[in-house]
Amino acid sequence: MTSQIIPVDPFDFIIFGGTGDLSERKLLPSLYYRQRDHQFSKPTRIIGTSRSKMSDEECRAFAKQAISDHVKPADIDAKELKTFLARLSYVPADATSGAGFDKLKKAIGESDHIRAFYLAVAPALFGDISHKLKEHNLITPNSRIVLEKPIGRDLASAQALTDLVGDDFHES
């Protein structure tokens, strides 16, 4: 049985913790593979965000190094890597203070594409990020949120985090 690559509709993938270890080791390499396999349509964008000050070019250099370090050399296609890096941009934002969320809103724009907010951060920040996204009108009917595990330290704390994020993102 062979696997089939299914192209997906355009979307915006926003990574909170975009300069962190999870992004470097797992997310960016995985997203590169989706690019290499032609799963992304042209307008798909990947926006990294974290508290670190970084330009778009520095973000692309970070991603290029992550791919170089965590993707087999035989799997790297120079043309696809260039296309992938062109999808990337970066907006510094602070989840606790809300600084930078207006710039994030501007970077995302008014697109009606699916927005996938990937929280590659400590669970203690899930509620802050979720609330700031709502407060800055970044949540649309096409928005999704992905919470990186572990979600809490036990059932009660996991439920509390789920409820906190559920105040802003409603399951359908």
C-alpha positions in Angstrom: 0.0 0.0 0.0 1.4 3.4 -1.0 0.6 6.6 0.9 -0.9 9.5 -0.9 0.0 13.1 -0.3 -3.2 15.2 -0.2 -2.7 18.9 -0.9 -4.5 21.1 1.7 -6.3 24.4 1.3 -4.3 27.6 2.1 -3.8 28.2 5.8 -1.8 30.3 8.2 0.2 28.3 10.7 1.2 30.5 13.7 3.7 28.9 16.1 3.9 30.3 19.6 7.3 29.3 20.9 8.6 29.6 17.3 12.2 29.9 18.4 12.0 27.0 21.0 13.4 23.5 21.0 10.2 21.9 19.8 10.0 24.2 16.8 13.7 23.6 16.0 13.7 19.8 16.4 10.2 18.8 15.3 7.9 21.5 13.9 10.0 23.2 11.3 11.5 20.0 9.9 8.0 18.4 9.8 6.6 21.5 8.0 9.5 21.4 5.6 8.6 17.8 4.7 5.0 18.9 3.9 6.5 21.6 1.6 8.9 19.1 0.0 6.0 16.8 -0.7 4.0 19.6 -2.3 1.2 19.6 0.3 1.1 23.3 0.7 -0.7 25.6 -1.7 1.0 28.9 -2.6 -0.6 31.3 -0.1 0.1 29.1 2.9 2.1 31.0 5.5 4.1 30.1 8.6 4.4 32.8 11.2 6.8 32.2 14.2 6.3 34.2 17.4 8.0 34.3 20.7 9.4 36.9 23.1 12.8 36.9 21.3 13.5 39.8 19.1 14.2 38.5 15.6 13.7 39.7 12.0 12.1 37.7 9.3 15.5 37.0 7.8 16.8 35.8 11.2 13.8 33.6 11.5 14.5 32.1 8.1 18.2 31.5 9.1 17.0 29.8 12.3 14.6 27.6 10.3 17.3 26.8 7.7 19.7 25.7 10.4 16.9 23.6 12.1 16.2 21.8 8.8 20.0 21.3 8.2 20.4 19.9 11.7 17.2 17.7 11.8 16.4 16.6 8.3 18.4 14.0 6.5 20.7 15.6 3.9 19.3 13.4 1.1 15.8 14.8 1.9 16.7 18.4 1.4 15.8 19.8 -1.9 17.3 23.3 -2.5 14.3 24.6 -4.5 11.8 23.3 -2.0 13.8 24.7 0.9 13.9 28.1 -0.7 10.1 28.0 -1.3 9.6 26.9 2.3 11.8 29.6 3.8 9.9 32.2 1.7 6.7 31.2 3.6 8.2 32.1 6.9 7.9 35.3 8.8 8.3 36.3 12.4 6.6 38.6 14.9 7.9 39.0 18.4 5.0 38.9 21.0 4.7 38.5 24.7 1.9 36.2 25.9 1.7 37.7 29.4 1.8 41.4 28.6 0.1 41.2 25.2 3.0 43.3 23.6 3.2 42.4 19.9 -0.2 41.0 19.4 -1.3 44.0 17.3 1.7 43.4 15.1 0.7 39.7 14.9 -2.8 40.8 13.8 -1.3 43.0 11.1 0.9 40.2 9.9 -2.0 37.8 9.7 -4.2 40.3 8.0 -7.8 39.9 7.0 -7.4 36.5 5.3 -10.2 34.1 5.7 -7.8 31.1 5.5 -7.8 28.6 8.3 -5.6 29.8 11.1 -3.9 27.2 13.1 -2.4 28.5 16.3 0.2 26.0 17.6 1.2 26.5 21.2 4.7 25.0 21.6 5.0 26.7 25.0 4.6 25.8 28.6 1.0 24.9 29.6 1.0 27.9 32.0 0.9 30.2 29.0 -2.0 28.5 27.2 -4.7 30.6 28.8 -2.7 33.9 28.4 -2.2 33.2 24.7 -5.8 32.1 24.1 -7.1 35.2 25.9 -4.8 37.6 24.0 -5.8 36.0 20.7 -9.4 36.7 21.6 -8.8 40.2 23.0 -7.0 41.2 19.7 -9.7 39.7 17.5 -7.5 37.1 16.0 -9.9 34.2 16.4 -12.2 33.7 13.5 -14.6 30.9 12.7 -11.8 29.3 10.7 -9.4 29.3 13.7 -7.9 26.2 15.3 -5.7 25.8 18.3 -3.2 23.1 19.0 -1.9 22.6 22.5 1.4 20.8 22.9 1.4 18.1 25.6 1.7 17.6 28.4 -1.5 19.4 29.2 -1.4 19.8 32.9 0.2 17.6 35.5 -2.9 15.6 36.3 -6.6 15.2 35.2 -7.8 18.2 37.2 -5.1 20.6 35.9 -5.6 19.3 32.4 -9.3 19.9 32.6 -8.7 23.4 34.0 -6.4 24.3 31.1 -8.9 22.8 28.6 -11.7 24.9 30.2 -9.5 28.1 30.1 -8.7 27.7 26.4 -12.3 26.6 25.8 -13.5 30.0 27.0 -12.0 31.5 23.8 -12.0 28.6 21.4 -15.2 26.6 21.1 -15.3 23.0 20.0 -17.5 22.3 17.0 
